[in-house]
Amino acid sequence: MSRAFVLADPAGRYISAGVIQISVTNAAIIGLMVVVFVLALVLPFPGRHRGRSDRDS
């Protein structure tokens, strides 16, 4: 069984924590979105150099 098939299981697997219930697929997508957001904050912007202004060139 492939990993993608397990995440998109039509029967639906759910994570339950009290009154909050979320599907495993949605939890994986939300987790991936958080990782991409954190990477966007941490990684430097392309084409921009630290400590150097446009007038110094």
Chimera marker file (.cmm) of the C-alpha trace (Angstrom):
<marker_set name="trace">
<marker id="1" x="0.000" y="0.000" z="0.000" r="1" g="1" b="0" radius="0.5"/>
<marker id="2" x="1.466" y="3.371" z="-0.968" r="1" g="1" b="0" radius="0.5"/>
<marker id="3" x="1.815" y="6.195" z="1.516" r="1" g="1" b="0" radius="0.5"/>
<marker id="4" x="-0.357" y="8.539" z="-0.585" r="1" g="1" b="0" radius="0.5"/>
<marker id="5" x="-3.166" y="5.978" z="-0.571" r="1" g="1" b="0" radius="0.5"/>
<marker id="6" x="-3.025" y="5.730" z="3.223" r="1" g="1" b="0" radius="0.5"/>
<marker id="7" x="-3.328" y="9.531" z="3.592" r="1" g="1" b="0" radius="0.5"/>
<marker id="8" x="-6.258" y="9.674" z="1.159" r="1" g="1" b="0" radius="0.5"/>
<marker id="9" x="-8.117" y="6.687" z="2.558" r="1" g="1" b="0" radius="0.5"/>
<marker id="10" x="-11.782" y="7.039" z="1.557" r="1" g="1" b="0" radius="0.5"/>
<marker id="11" x="-12.999" y="5.570" z="4.850" r="1" g="1" b="0" radius="0.5"/>
<marker id="12" x="-11.296" y="8.449" z="6.654" r="1" g="1" b="0" radius="0.5"/>
<marker id="13" x="-9.091" y="8.209" z="9.680" r="1" g="1" b="0" radius="0.5"/>
<marker id="14" x="-9.583" y="10.841" z="12.331" r="1" g="1" b="0" radius="0.5"/>
<marker id="15" x="-7.558" y="12.293" z="15.175" r="1" g="1" b="0" radius="0.5"/>
<marker id="16" x="-9.752" y="13.055" z="18.147" r="1" g="1" b="0" radius="0.5"/>
<marker id="17" x="-8.819" y="15.248" z="21.104" r="1" g="1" b="0" radius="0.5"/>
<marker id="18" x="-11.854" y="15.957" z="23.219" r="1" g="1" b="0" radius="0.5"/>
<marker id="19" x="-14.327" y="18.014" z="21.210" r="1" g="1" b="0" radius="0.5"/>
<marker id="20" x="-11.835" y="18.582" z="18.365" r="1" g="1" b="0" radius="0.5"/>
<marker id="21" x="-11.844" y="16.016" z="15.573" r="1" g="1" b="0" radius="0.5"/>
<marker id="22" x="-9.748" y="16.355" z="12.382" r="1" g="1" b="0" radius="0.5"/>
<marker id="23" x="-8.962" y="13.952" z="9.574" r="1" g="1" b="0" radius="0.5"/>
<marker id="24" x="-5.400" y="12.717" z="9.170" r="1" g="1" b="0" radius="0.5"/>
<marker id="25" x="-5.248" y="14.151" z="5.639" r="1" g="1" b="0" radius="0.5"/>
<marker id="26" x="-6.273" y="17.620" z="6.815" r="1" g="1" b="0" radius="0.5"/>
<marker id="27" x="-3.812" y="17.443" z="9.721" r="1" g="1" b="0" radius="0.5"/>
<marker id="28" x="-1.000" y="16.559" z="7.295" r="1" g="1" b="0" radius="0.5"/>
<marker id="29" x="-1.909" y="19.468" z="4.995" r="1" g="1" b="0" radius="0.5"/>
<marker id="30" x="-2.057" y="21.916" z="7.906" r="1" g="1" b="0" radius="0.5"/>
<marker id="31" x="1.307" y="20.634" z="9.171" r="1" g="1" b="0" radius="0.5"/>
<marker id="32" x="2.864" y="21.102" z="5.736" r="1" g="1" b="0" radius="0.5"/>
<marker id="33" x="1.474" y="24.643" z="5.545" r="1" g="1" b="0" radius="0.5"/>
<marker id="34" x="3.004" y="25.478" z="8.935" r="1" g="1" b="0" radius="0.5"/>
<marker id="35" x="6.396" y="24.107" z="7.819" r="1" g="1" b="0" radius="0.5"/>
<marker id="36" x="6.307" y="26.189" z="4.618" r="1" g="1" b="0" radius="0.5"/>
<marker id="37" x="5.334" y="29.292" z="6.615" r="1" g="1" b="0" radius="0.5"/>
<marker id="38" x="8.206" y="28.822" z="9.072" r="1" g="1" b="0" radius="0.5"/>
<marker id="39" x="10.663" y="28.259" z="6.211" r="1" g="1" b="0" radius="0.5"/>
<marker id="40" x="9.435" y="31.465" z="4.556" r="1" g="1" b="0" radius="0.5"/>
<marker id="41" x="10.223" y="33.369" z="7.749" r="1" g="1" b="0" radius="0.5"/>
<marker id="42" x="13.643" y="31.800" z="8.299" r="1" g="1" b="0" radius="0.5"/>
<marker id="43" x="15.141" y="31.573" z="4.803" r="1" g="1" b="0" radius="0.5"/>
<marker id="44" x="16.606" y="34.746" z="3.282" r="1" g="1" b="0" radius="0.5"/>
<marker id="45" x="14.776" y="36.483" z="0.465" r="1" g="1" b="0" radius="0.5"/>
<marker id="46" x="16.372" y="35.676" z="-2.932" r="1" g="1" b="0" radius="0.5"/>
<marker id="47" x="18.515" y="38.442" z="-4.402" r="1" g="1" b="0" radius="0.5"/>
<marker id="48" x="18.871" y="40.346" z="-1.158" r="1" g="1" b="0" radius="0.5"/>
<marker id="49" x="22.206" y="40.563" z="0.659" r="1" g="1" b="0" radius="0.5"/>
<marker id="50" x="22.592" y="41.447" z="4.323" r="1" g="1" b="0" radius="0.5"/>
<marker id="51" x="24.571" y="44.519" z="5.280" r="1" g="1" b="0" radius="0.5"/>
<marker id="52" x="24.661" y="45.903" z="1.758" r="1" g="1" b="0" radius="0.5"/>
<marker id="53" x="22.501" y="48.725" z="0.464" r="1" g="1" b="0" radius="0.5"/>
<marker id="54" x="21.775" y="49.728" z="-3.122" r="1" g="1" b="0" radius="0.5"/>
<marker id="55" x="23.923" y="52.876" z="-2.808" r="1" g="1" b="0" radius="0.5"/>
<marker id="56" x="27.087" y="50.889" z="-1.938" r="1" g="1" b="0" radius="0.5"/>
<marker id="57" x="27.304" y="49.136" z="-5.309" r="1" g="1" b="0" radius="0.5"/>
<link id1="1" id2="2" r="1" g="1" b="0" radius="0.2"/>
<link id1="2" id2="3" r="1" g="1" b="0" radius="0.2"/>
<link id1="3" id2="4" r="1" g="1" b="0" radius="0.2"/>
<link id1="4" id2="5" r="1" g="1" b="0" radius="0.2"/>
<link id1="5" id2="6" r="1" g="1" b="0" radius="0.2"/>
<link id1="6" id2="7" r="1" g="1" b="0" radius="0.2"/>
<link id1="7" id2="8" r="1" g="1" b="0" radius="0.2"/>
<link id1="8" id2="9" r="1" g="1" b="0" radius="0.2"/>
<link id1="9" id2="10" r="1" g="1" b="0" radius="0.2"/>
<link id1="10" id2="11" r="1" g="1" b="0" radius="0.2"/>
<link id1="11" id2="12" r="1" g="1" b="0" radius="0.2"/>
<link id1="12" id2="13" r="1" g="1" b="0" radius="0.2"/>
<link id1="13" id2="14" r="1" g="1" b="0" radius="0.2"/>
<link id1="14" id2="15" r="1" g="1" b="0" radius="0.2"/>
<link id1="15" id2="16" r="1" g="1" b="0" radius="0.2"/>
<link id1="16" id2="17" r="1" g="1" b="0" radius="0.2"/>
<link id1="17" id2="18" r="1" g="1" b="0" radius="0.2"/>
<link id1="18" id2="19" r="1" g="1" b="0" radius="0.2"/>
<link id1="19" id2="20" r="1" g="1" b="0" radius="0.2"/>
<link id1="20" id2="21" r="1" g="1" b="0" radius="0.2"/>
<link id1="21" id2="22" r="1" g="1" b="0" radius="0.2"/>
<link id1="22" id2="23" r="1" g="1" b="0" radius="0.2"/>
<link id1="23" id2="24" r="1" g="1" b="0" radius="0.2"/>
<link id1="24" id2="25" r="1" g="1" b="0" radius="0.2"/>
<link id1="25" id2="26" r="1" g="1" b="0" radius="0.2"/>
<link id1="26" id2="27" r="1" g="1" b="0" radius="0.2"/>
<link id1="27" id2="28" r="1" g="1" b="0" radius="0.2"/>
<link id1="28" id2="29" r="1" g="1" b="0" radius="0.2"/>
<link id1="29" id2="30" r="1" g="1" b="0" radius="0.2"/>
<link id1="30" id2="31" r="1" g="1" b="0" radius="0.2"/>
<link id1="31" id2="32" r="1" g="1" b="0" radius="0.2"/>
<link id1="32" id2="33" r="1" g="1" b="0" radius="0.2"/>
<link id1="33" id2="34" r="1" g="1" b="0" radius="0.2"/>
<link id1="34" id2="35" r="1" g="1" b="0" radius="0.2"/>
<link id1="35" id2="36" r="1" g="1" b="0" radius="0.2"/>
<link id1="36" id2="37" r="1" g="1" b="0" radius="0.2"/>
<link id1="37" id2="38" r="1" g="1" b="0" radius="0.2"/>
<link id1="38" id2="39" r="1" g="1" b="0" radius="0.2"/>
<link id1="39" id2="40" r="1" g="1" b="0" radius="0.2"/>
<link id1="40" id2="41" r="1" g="1" b="0" radius="0.2"/>
<link id1="41" id2="42" r="1" g="1" b="0" radius="0.2"/>
<link id1="42" id2="43" r="1" g="1" b="0" radius="0.2"/>
<link id1="43" id2="44" r="1" g="1" b="0" radius="0.2"/>
<link id1="44" id2="45" r="1" g="1" b="0" radius="0.2"/>
<link id1="45" id2="46" r="1" g="1" b="0" radius="0.2"/>
<link id1="46" id2="47" r="1" g="1" b="0" radius="0.2"/>
<link id1="47" id2="48" r="1" g="1" b="0" radius="0.2"/>
<link id1="48" id2="49" r="1" g="1" b="0" radius="0.2"/>
<link id1="49" id2="50" r="1" g="1" b="0" radius="0.2"/>
<link id1="50" id2="51" r="1" g="1" b="0" radius="0.2"/>
<link id1="51" id2="52" r="1" g="1" b="0" radius="0.2"/>
<link id1="52" id2="53" r="1" g="1" b="0" radius="0.2"/>
<link id1="53" id2="54" r="1" g="1" b="0" radius="0.2"/>
<link id1="54" id2="55" r="1" g="1" b="0" radius="0.2"/>
<link id1="55" id2="56" r="1" g="1" b="0" radius="0.2"/>
<link id1="56" id2="57" r="1" g="1" b="0" radius="0.2"/>
</marker_set>
